[in-house]
Amino acid sequence: MDPQTTSLVKTSFTSIGASPGGENAFARSFYAVLFAAHPEIRHYFPAAMDMQRDRLMRAVGYVIDRLDTPATVLSLLAQLGCDHRKYDVTEEHYGAVGEALVTTLAGLAGPELWTDETEQAWRNAIALIVTTMTEAADAEPGPPTWVGAVIDHRRVLDDLAIVRLELDQPMPYAPGQYVSVQVPSRPRMWRYLSFATPPTSDRIVEFHVRRVSGGWVSPAITGEAHVGDTWLIASPLGALGARQRPGRSRLMIAEGTGIAPLRAQLIDTPRLGDNPRTHLFFGGTYPHDLYDLDLLWAMSRTGPWLTVVPATENSDNPWWFSGTFQIPDAMHDRLVGQIGGVVAEYADWTDHDIQVVGSPSMVHTTKYRLMAAGVESDDIHHDPLY
């Protein structure tokens, strides 16, 4: 898109977000307009819409912020187009969403901000988004969803489970990617999970799931999933592991279950025959959050290219934790502190390709600390935080 179109879209969207009610008013108005004009679309969405509205605003905001860097946003939109095949959406659905978006924006912006030029800019942006998503979906040869049967469900902590599934057919994905999943007890509630293992010929995949307080899906997975359950799994997303440049050392930083996409890459690294020097920092709030440390330590013992450094914000486990935790013998001492600060102070990372996985606040803080220490923003990679 031309700079004027991009500027009009970004300025109007920012103004609406800064108005009374802001983003929350936009999300509520958008779905009200959409469902009033097309009630048949309502069944595609979950009964409880609060989280759906939040996700809409984060996704729209993410795309709008990056309209002036098309290489970044177009690749993401293409992947989202493939992912949206799970809804059986048609061109008519995209058209309905586009019109509802324009109607909502016009109503919230008011006549002074919503000029003919602004409306045309938004229609151009929506057309680009829809075209990118539909063309990618039409070109995707794989199925819209895979069926995965739960073959193992293991509670490694009270609030964390490791789930292994056998897919009904092979899924081509890259280590470091993630997918949206739907579990039988939460219909129409899709949630993103990262693969914790690379693709295998036996079609076995593994996910690490932590219970989110107040969440709908993660408690159902950690506490209610059983062997024999069948999940729906949509197309792979993300390109976290594809950003490694030849000849560069690698820094990986994970918090909690954020270790999943990093361990998938590490498990796959020996197969590639080119093992970049890698430092992995595995962090958590308490020591027991480092639930996967034994495997990571075993990998580092057989792979001299890998160094694993544990880090926690607190020195001791909480009073209510009744289990045991021990750092493997001869492993690097556990460091104590907020992981972004621990990593930034540990060494000079200016010559590394860096991956950061964790909560949005952890990613933002870690990225800030690294950039303050001289690391270029383009060297720090993470998946979209919406």
Secondary structure in CASP SS format (residue, H / E / C, confidence):
PFRMAT SS
TARGET T0000
AUTHOR 0000-0000-0000
METHOD secondary structure of the structure
MODEL  1
M C 1.00
D C 1.00
P H 1.00
Q H 1.00
T H 1.00
T H 1.00
S H 1.00
L H 1.00
V H 1.00
K H 1.00
T H 1.00
S H 1.00
F H 1.00
T H 1.00
S H 1.00
I H 1.00
G H 1.00
A H 1.00
S C 1.00
P C 1.00
G C 1.00
G H 1.00
E H 1.00
N H 1.00
A H 1.00
F H 1.00
A H 1.00
R H 1.00
S H 1.00
F H 1.00
Y H 1.00
A H 1.00
V H 1.00
L H 1.00
F H 1.00
A H 1.00
A H 1.00
H C 1.00
P H 1.00
E H 1.00
I H 1.00
R H 1.00
H H 1.00
Y H 1.00
F C 1.00
P C 1.00
A C 1.00
A C 1.00
M C 1.00
D H 1.00
M H 1.00
Q H 1.00
R H 1.00
D H 1.00
R H 1.00
L H 1.00
M H 1.00
R H 1.00
A H 1.00
V H 1.00
G H 1.00
Y H 1.00
V H 1.00
I H 1.00
D H 1.00
R C 1.00
L C 1.00
D C 1.00
T C 1.00
P H 1.00
A H 1.00
T H 1.00
V H 1.00
L H 1.00
S H 1.00
L H 1.00
L H 1.00
A H 1.00
Q H 1.00
L H 1.00
G H 1.00
C H 1.00
D H 1.00
H H 1.00
R H 1.00
K H 1.00
Y H 1.00
D C 1.00
V C 1.00
T C 1.00
E H 1.00
E H 1.00
H H 1.00
Y H 1.00
G H 1.00
A H 1.00
V H 1.00
G H 1.00
E H 1.00
A H 1.00
L H 1.00
V H 1.00
T H 1.00
T H 1.00
L H 1.00
A H 1.00
G H 1.00
L H 1.00
A H 1.00
G H 1.00
P H 1.00
E H 1.00
L H 1.00
W C 1.00
T C 1.00
D H 1.00
E H 1.00
T H 1.00
E H 1.00
Q H 1.00
A H 1.00
W H 1.00
R H 1.00
N H 1.00
A H 1.00
I H 1.00
A H 1.00
L H 1.00
I H 1.00
V H 1.00
T H 1.00
T H 1.00
M H 1.00
T H 1.00
E H 1.00
A H 1.00
A H 1.00
D H 1.00
A H 1.00
E C 1.00
P C 1.00
G C 1.00
P C 1.00
P C 1.00
T C 1.00
W E 1.00
V E 1.00
G E 1.00
A E 1.00
V E 1.00
I E 1.00
D E 1.00
H E 1.00
R E 1.00
R E 1.00
V E 1.00
L E 1.00
D C 1.00
D C 1.00
L E 1.00
A E 1.00
I E 1.00
V E 1.00
R E 1.00
L E 1.00
E E 1.00
L E 1.00
D C 1.00
Q C 1.00
P C 1.00
M C 1.00
P C 1.00
Y C 1.00
A C 1.00
P C 1.00
G C 1.00
Q C 1.00
Y E 1.00
V E 1.00
S E 1.00
V E 1.00
Q E 1.00
V C 1.00
P C 1.00
S C 1.00
R C 1.00
P C 1.00
R C 1.00
M C 1.00
W C 1.00
R E 1.00
Y E 1.00
L E 1.00
S E 1.00
F C 1.00
A C 1.00
T C 1.00
P C 1.00
P C 1.00
T C 1.00
S C 1.00
D C 1.00
R C 1.00
I E 1.00
V E 1.00
E E 1.00
F E 1.00
H E 1.00
V E 1.00
R E 1.00
R C 1.00
V C 1.00
S C 1.00
G C 1.00
G C 1.00
W C 1.00
V H 1.00
S H 1.00
P H 1.00
A H 1.00
I H 1.00
T H 1.00
G H 1.00
E H 1.00
A C 1.00
H C 1.00
V C 1.00
G C 1.00
D C 1.00
T E 1.00
W E 1.00
L E 1.00
I E 1.00
A C 1.00
S C 1.00
P C 1.00
L E 1.00
G C 1.00
A C 1.00
L H 1.00
G H 1.00
A H 1.00
R H 1.00
Q C 1.00
R C 1.00
P C 1.00
G C 1.00
R C 1.00
S E 1.00
R E 1.00
L E 1.00
M E 1.00
I E 1.00
A E 1.00
E E 1.00
G H 1.00
T H 1.00
G H 1.00
I H 1.00
A H 1.00
P H 1.00
L H 1.00
R H 1.00
A H 1.00
Q H 1.00
L H 1.00
I H 1.00
D H 1.00
T H 1.00
P H 1.00
R H 1.00
L H 1.00
G C 1.00
D C 1.00
N C 1.00
P C 1.00
R C 1.00
T E 1.00
H E 1.00
L E 1.00
F E 1.00
F E 1.00
G E 1.00
G E 1.00
T C 1.00
Y C 1.00
P H 1.00
H H 1.00
D H 1.00
L C 1.00
Y C 1.00
D C 1.00
L H 1.00
D H 1.00
L H 1.00
L H 1.00
W H 1.00
A H 1.00
M H 1.00
S H 1.00
R H 1.00
T H 1.00
G C 1.00
P C 1.00
W C 1.00
L E 1.00
T E 1.00
V E 1.00
V E 1.00
P E 1.00
A E 1.00
T E 1.00
E C 1.00
N C 1.00
S C 1.00
D C 1.00
N C 1.00
P C 1.00
W C 1.00
W C 1.00
F C 1.00
S C 1.00
G C 1.00
T C 1.00
F C 1.00
Q C 1.00
I C 1.00
P C 1.00
D C 1.00
A C 1.00
M C 1.00
H C 1.00
D C 1.00
R C 1.00
L E 1.00
V E 1.00
G C 1.00
Q C 1.00
I H 1.00
G H 1.00
G H 1.00
V H 1.00
V H 1.00
A H 1.00
E H 1.00
Y H 1.00
A C 1.00
D C 1.00
W C 1.00
T C 1.00
D C 1.00
H E 1.00
D E 1.00
I E 1.00
Q E 1.00
V E 1.00
V E 1.00
G C 1.00
S C 1.00
P H 1.00
S H 1.00
M H 1.00
V H 1.00
H H 1.00
T H 1.00
T H 1.00
K H 1.00
Y H 1.00
R H 1.00
L H 1.00
M H 1.00
A H 1.00
A C 1.00
G C 1.00
V C 1.00
E C 1.00
S H 1.00
D H 1.00
D H 1.00
I E 1.00
H E 1.00
H C 1.00
D C 1.00
P C 1.00
L C 1.00
Y C 1.00
END
